[in-house]
């Protein structure tokens, strides 16, 4: 037994030695691999292209909202008294010219009154002719003593009275002829009929509105502008007005209201719309809501392509390329837009390269590999 134990002891020592040698070799191999990885060059997170901000002239605009209204409205009323309306020749939306007949009242009664006034005038003229002849004879006999001074005065008075009756009859005839003209309701100006209350068969009192019209078919946009922005707008400024259906038209500022609303602290800016804006096919109608922008000139701005701006958590960022090919996230404030470029307000210099393609996949501090922008893409931009 003693001999068996003495034989197993050297075997165990040999196995232990082999295990120790293997462990040392494994440790050395693992340490060498770690050192190799540590000494190896880091790999870029993404291949990107870069671009430098560019200076451009961008338009300065002011956005506002408001209502479209008629430039001026004309109320067409009845001037006839107690006459029946027999004909209505226009309807809402019709375009009329100054002097066009809009409606006609019954003229039978007025024609009879005109005939009577003419007869009265003829009678007065006949009486006046006799009175004038008598007065002339009386004056010729003044020196003969055939007529007294009182009789001659009576003949002269009769002549004057007869002439006065002629004037009165002429005035009465003119009144009736004026009533006859009032039986035809005429358009006071060119424009578009916007409302109609005239009804055939109705008997209208004087002053009753029959039609309402948009004078000359002109519409205006009444923009509501806060008081602190009024100083930047002047008469003659151009405004781009957008209708509810998306179509736009160009207007011009006519005037600025002299007062500011005490509740809203806004003032109305009156913008003339094109003459055809009130036609049937035009996108603008009186009473509709519209938005628009006032063009106030232009100013220099630092811009970058829209693709270079990344929005995260409600804020805008660009990635600035550092000399060691890493990127630094820079918070910026976007401003005006023109085409595919965005104004950058603060945070960037004109010679600072920023990531263009691939910006949306980067994080602050990432290592990147920069390549040149393809020629086709540069041409398209």
Order of alpha helices (4+ residues) and beta strands (2+ residues): alpha-beta-beta-beta-beta-beta-beta-beta-alpha-alpha-beta-beta-beta-beta-beta-beta-beta-beta-beta-beta-beta-beta-beta-beta-beta-alpha
